[in-house]
Amino acid sequence: MLNAPEPSQLLYKIMRPEDLIRSMAFGYLHFNRVDCYRDFKDADLHDGEQLPGDVRGNTATKFEKAEHFSAADYYVRSRSRTYACCFSLDNSEHIWREYADGSANGKIGLEFEFGKLRARLNETLHPDKCMLQADGKPCIQIFSVNYGMVDYVDWETYRANTEHLPNPIRYTYLKDACYAPERELRVSLSALGMGEFAFADGSTMAFSDSLQAQFDFRSAFADGTIKQILIAPGSNLDFLRVEFGKLGIAAIEGPCVRDGDPAPCALRRTT
């Protein structure tokens, strides 16, 4: 079982301004494939990987009807079909320092309410309502959606398979204790780690390094899913006002920096 916070828990996501503006303009949340995190310094290269202490037992466990395919193989394939969108439980100095580097225009944080975010994503990603595109071809929604707080463990010694083989998603929510300051909650999208997924024309689906999940930012602001936007000290406010203005959102005049900390910059829609 994954551990989820109370619905009222606030979540924080730090982004480069250009990335947020693009996400808002095209209406999506960005998900990285967990074995492809390379987009920030000190990214966890073992993200979603089976634990070192589990590998031997997983390798020794074979499938009855596929003798050359082990549980370890299953976990590797599952990892390559799992995506995550990551948030922090805390608006901490750590996340502002470690994430969203590389923009001359500063950094932006979004504050979400967990329960409303979960409800919105569950509705958006429901298989009966969601249609995905892969390689430009329409396909059904094949991903399971999970929400949980990451557990931080001693990566070299911890075991997850001592009693039984864990669900592959369990490895998505285990990270080395050195990452504990992240206080991470993640939303994951995972596809079955067996077989192949075929299109109507007979070609098989390739799982790209990332995917975009539909997300209506305007509605999320309106219903309180997104509580506020935070702007880091030193960010280019002129750039932000212009770009947000193009999206029909205007910053209310007033200080966006307080005591050297990222402070709320209240927003209102102009259209």
SVG drawing of the C-alpha trace seen along z (x, -y; Angstrom):
<svg xmlns="http://www.w3.org/2000/svg" viewBox="-16 -47 41 70">
<polyline fill="none" stroke="black" stroke-width="0.4" points="0.0,0.0 1.2,-3.5 1.0,-6.2 -1.0,-9.3 -1.4,-12.5 -4.7,-14.1 -6.7,-15.7 -6.0,-19.2 -2.2,-18.7 -0.5,-21.4 1.9,-20.4 4.6,-22.4 6.1,-22.2 9.0,-24.4 9.4,-25.1 11.2,-27.3 8.9,-30.1 9.1,-29.1 8.1,-25.5 5.1,-26.6 3.9,-29.1 4.2,-26.4 2.3,-23.9 -0.4,-26.5 -0.7,-27.5 -1.0,-23.9 -2.9,-22.5 -0.7,-19.7 1.3,-18.3 4.7,-16.9 5.6,-13.4 9.1,-12.0 9.8,-8.3 11.4,-7.3 14.4,-5.6 15.1,-8.8 15.6,-11.5 18.5,-13.6 16.9,-17.0 18.4,-18.4 21.6,-18.1 21.9,-15.2 18.9,-13.4 18.4,-9.9 19.8,-7.5 18.2,-4.6 14.7,-6.2 12.2,-3.4 14.8,-0.7 14.6,2.6 16.7,2.5 20.2,4.0 19.3,6.4 16.3,7.6 18.0,8.4 19.2,11.9 15.8,13.1 14.0,11.4 16.3,12.9 15.9,16.4 12.1,16.1 10.8,17.2 7.4,17.1 5.8,20.5 4.9,19.9 8.0,17.8 11.0,19.6 13.5,17.1 11.7,14.1 12.4,13.4 10.7,11.2 13.8,9.0 13.2,8.6 9.5,7.8 10.6,5.0 13.1,3.6 10.4,3.5 7.8,2.1 10.2,-0.7 10.6,-1.6 6.8,-2.0 6.4,-4.1 6.1,-7.9 6.1,-10.4 5.1,-14.0 6.7,-15.1 5.8,-17.5 7.1,-18.3 5.1,-18.3 7.0,-21.4 7.7,-24.8 11.3,-24.4 14.5,-26.2 15.8,-22.8 13.4,-22.6 13.9,-26.2 17.6,-25.7 17.8,-22.3 15.2,-22.4 14.3,-24.4 17.7,-25.9 18.7,-27.2 16.4,-30.1 17.4,-33.7 13.9,-34.6 14.1,-33.0 11.9,-30.3 8.2,-29.8 6.4,-27.6 2.8,-26.3 0.9,-25.5 -1.6,-22.7 -4.2,-21.1 -3.6,-17.4 -7.3,-16.2 -8.4,-18.5 -5.4,-17.6 -6.1,-13.9 -9.8,-14.3 -9.0,-16.4 -6.4,-13.9 -8.6,-10.9 -11.4,-12.5 -9.1,-13.6 -7.3,-10.3 -10.3,-8.0 -10.0,-5.4 -13.6,-6.2 -12.7,-9.8 -9.1,-10.0 -7.6,-9.3 -3.8,-9.3 -1.6,-9.8 1.6,-7.9 3.8,-8.4 1.0,-10.5 -1.4,-7.6 -4.5,-7.5 -4.6,-4.8 -6.6,-4.0 -5.6,-5.0 -3.4,-2.1 -1.9,-3.6 -2.7,-2.9 -2.7,-6.1 -1.1,-6.1 -0.5,-8.7 1.9,-8.4 4.6,-9.8 8.1,-8.5 9.7,-6.3 13.4,-7.0 15.5,-4.0 19.1,-2.7 19.4,-1.9 22.2,0.6 20.6,2.7 16.8,2.3 14.8,5.3 11.3,5.1 10.9,8.8 11.6,10.7 8.1,12.0 6.7,11.8 7.5,10.1 6.4,6.5 4.1,4.8 6.4,3.0 4.9,-0.3 6.5,0.1 9.9,-0.5 8.6,-3.8 8.0,-5.1 11.4,-4.0 14.4,-6.3 17.7,-6.4 17.7,-8.3 20.0,-11.0 17.0,-12.3 14.9,-12.7 15.0,-16.5 12.8,-16.4 9.8,-15.3 8.4,-14.0 4.9,-13.1 4.6,-11.7 1.8,-11.0 2.7,-8.0 1.4,-6.5 2.4,-2.9 1.7,-0.4 1.8,3.4 5.4,4.8 4.4,7.8 3.9,8.2 3.6,5.4 1.0,2.8 -0.1,2.7 -1.9,0.1 -4.7,0.9 -2.2,1.1 -0.2,3.8 2.8,1.6 3.9,1.7 3.9,-1.3 7.3,-2.8 7.3,-4.4 8.9,-7.9 11.1,-9.5 8.2,-11.7 4.6,-12.3 2.1,-15.1 -1.2,-14.5 -4.1,-16.9 -4.5,-19.5 -6.8,-22.5 -4.9,-25.2 -7.7,-27.8 -10.1,-25.4 -7.5,-24.4 -7.1,-28.0 -10.8,-28.6 -11.7,-25.7 -8.7,-26.0 -6.8,-23.0 -3.9,-25.5 -4.0,-27.8 -1.4,-30.3 1.8,-31.0 5.1,-31.7 7.8,-33.7 11.5,-33.4 13.4,-36.5 15.2,-38.0 12.8,-36.6 12.0,-38.7 8.6,-40.1 8.3,-42.1 8.7,-38.9 6.2,-37.1 3.6,-39.9 3.8,-39.9 3.7,-36.1 0.9,-35.6 -1.0,-38.5 -1.0,-36.6 -2.8,-33.8 -5.4,-36.1 -3.8,-36.2 -2.5,-39.3 -0.4,-39.7 -1.9,-42.0 0.5,-44.8 2.4,-44.3 5.6,-42.9 6.4,-39.3 9.3,-39.0 9.1,-39.0 12.1,-38.7 14.1,-37.0 11.7,-34.1 9.5,-33.2 6.3,-34.9 2.8,-34.6 2.1,-36.7 -1.7,-36.9 -3.1,-36.3 -6.4,-37.1 -7.8,-36.3 -8.4,-39.2 -10.5,-37.2"/>
</svg>
